[in-house]
């Protein structure tokens, strides 16, 4: 892989707030625009089922969060933005990993141990209320990461253990079945902005002190007006240290604007004026995004279309990969031979193939045919056979990447999807390795 793959999961378990925006959404979208990074963002709706059994809430939260990311500038054409449940290869890989993971490893998972500790303190049975979903959560997270062979996974320090477990599972699988997985690394988010809420504590749904990211202008003004401040009157100098109002302003302002506000605090700005400045600054950044968000919420089919585009791009990678993994663990066609056995020269398995030919117009063409002889891909005309051969070699070597590069000279046959072509190219590549 030429680019570094970053993968981020977002659990649809609530309405996004300003803390989510400053700490996760805004920096992640900025990072996704780096040219040497391949970014994968997914809505972890399978994970949401562990804690939430309200179907309407799951669906609503999925819409709200997807719309929020899109409204904030995530470009589905430049990243792979998908819903976890749209990728059936993930739960299949989850099972493969389950079969190479020791129960003792999962016993040590922080979330599981925390549930047991809570039960012990309450005098209940240790596993009271613990579902198999909660216990197996680290395996599903590993499947999310390893399905795309992500190099880096941005996480807070409390999530490092899950990346270490994913590495262990990948190593176990590679040891048994060959080198299939990249060992992922945690990209520790040391400088994540942690915004204070209305009461000065960390902005969190559990504290009920959040400011929803896309509150209306009126709601935003009212919520900012309710931020807790001290009793110092206008004209009295005010401390920026520990001030929730100042920290919020800083998160949405340039260094010059922040310094101006710092001086205003020292000069004794009234709390009402300071809150008005904070409101106007936040609203200036969010107003255009709010308009886009409201449009997406009113037209959920636009959000669905973006997610389906992401699912299509994701499955172009996951379908051929799961085919390889199935073969690796022995889930193979019975008409094929075990790779460890001697291969009979007469027992050849039908494979997709390229056919190069010359037409009566004197031009050169090629076709890409499926194993059953059906047409997958047709080229346009080439003046020289060498050029047609170079395009064939590019497709054989680069697979999906070559399809995009050669879009001007190849055309899928009617009813054939890009996924069908990518999978057939992948079969050729695997056969060449054997």
N, C-alpha and C positions, 0 to 999 in steps of 0.2 A: 504493500500500500504506500502510495506516495505521500498522502496526507495523514496527519494524526487524527484519529477518530475520537471525538468527545461525545459522551452519551449522558443525557440528563432525564430523569423521570420525575413527573409531577403527579402526585396523587390527588384525584378529584374528590376532596373531602370537605370543601367549604368555599366560601366566596373570597377571592383574592383581596388583600388589603395593601395599604401603602408599604408596610414592612416587607411583604412578598415582592413588591415591585422594586424597591430599592435594593433589597438583599439578594434577589434571585433573577427576576424577569429582566430588568434593565441591563445588568452586567452580562447575562447570558446571551441576550440578543446582540449586544455589542461584540461579544466574543465570536458569535456565529458568522460575523462578516469578515473574519480574518481569512485570507486567501489560502493559507496552508493548513486549514482546519476543516474537517468533515464533521458536521454537527448533526446529532440525532437527538430529537426531543420527543418524548412519548407521554401520553396520558395513562398513568398506571391504574386503570380502572379495575383490573383483577385484584390489585393490592387494596383498593378501596373497600372491597367486599369483606376484608378481614374485620374492619371496624364498623362498617355501616351496612345495615340490612334494610335500608329504605330505598327501594328502586327509584322512586321519583327524585329523591335527593341525589342519588348517584348520577342520574341522567342530567339533572339541572346543573350540578356542579361541573360535570364534564363540559357542558356547553359554556358555562361561565368562564371556566379556566381556559378552554381553547380559544374562546372569543377574546379574552384578555390578552393572551400572548399574541394573537394575530393583530389586535388593535394596537398593541405596543410596538409593532414593527417586525415581527417574525415573518420571514418570507418563505412560504412553503416551496417555492421553486429553487431556493438556495440551500435549504436544509431538508432533512427527512423528519417530518412532523406527523406522527401517527398515533393511533389509539392502540394500546396494548392488546385489547381483545380482538382487533382486526388481523392479528398475526398468529394464525393457528400453529405455526412452527414453534412459537415460544413455549406453550404448555407441553408440546411434545419433547422439546429439549429439557424442560423442567423434569420430565419423567426420566430421561436418560441420566441427568445429573443426580436425581434422587437415588438411582441405583448404584452410584459410585460414592455416595456421601455417607459417612458413618453417623449413626445417631448421636454418638458422644460429641461430635462437632456441633450439632444443632442444640444439644443440651446446654452448651456454653453461650449461646446467642444472648445478647444483652436484653432484647425485648422479652424473650421467654423467661430468663432469670428474674427480670423485674416483676413479671406477673406472678411468678412463684414467691418471690420475696413479699409482695403485697399480700398474697394469700396467707403466708406464714404469719405476718404481723396481725392479720385479722382472725387467726385461729381456724382458717378454712383448710380444706385439702389442698395440697400444693398445686394441682392441676385444675382446680375448680375454675370453670369459665374459660379455660385455655382451649382454643380450637386447633385442629390439625393445620388449619390455614396459618394461624399465628406461628405455630411451631415450624412450619415449612417455609415461612416467608423468606429466609435467606437463600433457599434454593431457587425460588422463583426470581428473586432479584439477580442471582447469578445467571440464570437463563436469559434475563433481559440484557445483561451485559455481554455475555459470551455469544449470544445469537448473532451479534454484529461485530464480534471481535474488537470491541472498543478498547483503545489504548489508554484513555484517561476518563475517569468518572469524577466530576466535581462533587465533593461531599464535605460536610462539616466533620469535625473530629469525632463526633458521636457515631458516625457511619463508617469509620475506617474498618471496623471489624467485618462488616459485610463485604468489603472489597477483598480483604484478606481471605475470607471464606470462599469467595468466587475464585480467587487464585488457586486455593487448595483443590476445589472441585475441578477446575480446568487441568491442573497438574495430574490429578487422579485419572481423569478421562484420557489425557494424552499418554500417560504411562501404560494404560491398558490397550488403547486402540490407535495409537499413533498421534503425531503432532497436528492437531486440528485447531486448537485454541491459542490465541494470544493471551498472555497473562496480564490482566488489566492493572492499572496503577491508580491509586487515589490521588486526585488533584485537590489538595486541601485548600479550602476557601478561608484563608487566614483573615482577609480584610473584608469579609461580608458585613455590609451595613446592617446593624441591629437597631432598628428605630424604636424609640419610646412610644408608648400608647398614650391615651388620653389622661391616664393617671400617673404617668411617669415610669411605670414598669415596662418591660419589653412588650411591644405590640404583639398580642397573641389572642387567638379566638378563645383560648382557655381562660383568659383574664377578662374577656368581654370588654376590651378597651381599644378595639381596632377602629380604623378609619377605612371603610371599604374603598377599594381602588377607584371604582367608577361610581361613587356617590354623585347625585345631581349637584349642580353648583350650589343650590340652596342648602342641601344636606351637608355638603363639604364645609360651607361657611358656619353652619350651626355646630358641627362637630368640632371644628377648630376653635370656635368660641368657647367650648366646654373644656378645653385643655386646662388641667390644674396648674395654677401658678401661685406664687407667694403673695403676701399682703402689701408689698412695697408699692407706694403710690407713685404717680407720675412725677418726674423730677428726681426721684431717688435712684441712684445707680443700681443696676441689677447684675447678678452673676450669670455668666454663660455656662459655667461649670455646673453640670447636673440639671440644666434647664431643658425640659422636653421640647419646649417651643423652639429654642435655639437649635437643638440637634435636628429637629425636623426641617427647619429652614436651611440648615447647612447641607442636608441631603439633597435638596432641590436647587441649590444655588451655586454660582461660580465662586471662586475664591475671593474675587473682588466684592461680590455682593455679600458674601459671608462676613468679610471684614467691615463693610459698611454697617451691617446689623450688629456686629460686635461693638462698634463705636457707639451705636445708638443705645445699646444696653448700658454701656458705661456712662452715657449722658442722661440716663434716666427715662428712656422712652416708656410711655404708658403701655400697660399690658394690652389694652384694647387696640392701640395702634400697631403693636407688634403682631398681634393675631391677625389684623387686617393685612399686613405685609406678607405674613406667612400664607394666608389664604390666597392672595393674588398671585404669589409666586408658584404655589402648587397648581392652582387652577390654570395658569398660563401654560404649564407643561402638559397637563392632563386634558385640557379642553378638546383639542383636536383628536386625541386618542379616545376620549369619551364619545365623541360623535361617531367614530368608527365602531366602537364597541356597541353602542345602541343600535346601529344599523345591523351588525352581525347578530345581536340578540333578537332583533325583529325578523331576521331572515336566517334561521338556523341552517337552512339548506346550503348557504355559503360556507358555513363552518364545516358541515358534513363533506362538502366537495373538497375542501382543503385537506381534511383528514383522509379521504379516500385517495387523493393524489399521493399523500404520504404513505398510505398502506400499499399502494401499487409500487412505489419506489422501494419501500422496505422489502416487500415480498420478492422483488426481483433479485434481492440478495439472499433472503431466507429460504426460498424454495429450493434452489440448487444446493445450498449449504446443508439443509436437512436431508436431502437425498444422499449427499456424501456421508453424513453422520449415520444415517440408517444403514448404509452399506458397511460402514466401519464396525458397527455393533453386531452385524449379522442379519439384519432385517432386509434380506435380498430376495430377488426373484429366484425361484427354485430352478429355473432354466439356466441360471448362471452358475459358474463354479466358484468354490471357495478360493480366495486369492492365495491361500497357503498351499493349495493342491496343485499338481501339475496341470497346466492348461493344454488341452488338446488342440492341436493346430487346426483340426477339422471343425471344431465346435466354436465357430465365430458368432458373436452376438451382434445383431444388426445395430448399426449406429447411424446417427445423422451424417450427411455427407454434402460436400460441395461438388457441383457440376459446372465446369467451365466449357464454353462453346462459342462458335462463330456463326453469325447469322448471314443471310444472303445480302444484307446491306454492307457486308465487309467489316462490321464492328464486332467487338468481343463482349461477351456477357458471362455472368455466372448465376447459378441458382443455389440456394441452400435448402436441402431436402431433409425431411424428418425420416426416422428409421423406417416408417411404414411407406415411404415413397411420396408422401404429400408435400406440397410446396410450402416452405416457411418464409423464404426471402428471395426477392428477385432484384438483380442489379440493373442499373441503366447501362448505356453503351459506353465502351472504352475503345479508344483508337488503337491501343496496343495490348496484346495478351499479357505483357509484363505488368501493366497497371491493374488489370483484373486480378492477377495472381497476388500482387501486393496487398490489395484490399482483402482478399481471402485470408492471407497470412495474418493480417491485422486482426480480423475477426477471430481467427483461431487462437491467437495469442492473448488478446485483450478482452475478449468476450463483451460484456455489457458496455464497457467504456468505449469500445470501437463502434458500437451501434450509434452512439451519439455523434462521434467524429465523422462517421460515414453516412449520416442521415441524408445527405444530398445525392448519394449514388446508390442507395439500397431502399427497397420498399417492401414492407411486410405483405404477405399474401392476404387476400380477403379473409376476415374472420380469425386471423392469427394475431395474438397479442405479443407485446414485447417480452413478457414473461416467458411465453412459449419458446421464443427464439433464444433468450438468455439461457434457459434450462437446457436446450439442445446443444448450445455452444459449450455449456459446462460439462455435459456428458462427453463431448469430444475431448475436452481438456483432461478430464479424469482418465479417459481411455488412453490418452497419450502418455500419461504418467505410469500407467500399469506395466 
